[in-house]
Amino acid sequence: MRTTIDQPGTLGEAASRRDSEEAVMGTNMSPMQTAITHWLPIVRGEFLEVPGLHLTKPQVRRLWGLDPSTCDALLDVLVDRRFLKQTNNGTYARVDASN
């Protein structure tokens, strides 16, 4: 469902992965909830670090190696939390970004 924790990345990504794993240890979350908890800080961080980033759903899947259901759920959470919006052309961007 998700890539391994040993994947290369920035130090910030490594810290986010570590924090996410520590947050879910000992909980009874479903595998999907665990995956979302893992990926939220990583995806949010990327959108925060790259101003004006607009990605399609297939691009999100490829960038982070997500399966379709995890990608859909992750994007839904980010939209529900009003961090991302889906633009008129179908891309996902930060709510505070211009179309």
Rosetta blueprint (number, residue, H / E / L):
1 M L
2 R L
3 T L
4 T L
5 I L
6 D L
7 Q L
8 P L
9 G L
10 T L
11 L H
12 G H
13 E H
14 A H
15 A H
16 S H
17 R H
18 R H
19 D H
20 S H
21 E H
22 E H
23 A H
24 V H
25 M L
26 G L
27 T L
28 N L
29 M L
30 S L
31 P H
32 M H
33 Q H
34 T H
35 A H
36 I H
37 T H
38 H H
39 W H
40 L H
41 P H
42 I H
43 V H
44 R H
45 G H
46 E H
47 F H
48 L H
49 E H
50 V L
51 P L
52 G L
53 L L
54 H L
55 L E
56 T L
57 K H
58 P H
59 Q H
60 V H
61 R H
62 R H
63 L H
64 W H
65 G L
66 L L
67 D L
68 P H
69 S H
70 T H
71 C H
72 D H
73 A H
74 L H
75 L H
76 D H
77 V H
78 L H
79 V H
80 D H
81 R L
82 R L
83 F L
84 L E
85 K E
86 Q E
87 T L
88 N L
89 N L
90 G L
91 T L
92 Y E
93 A E
94 R E
95 V L
96 D L
97 A L
98 S L
99 N L
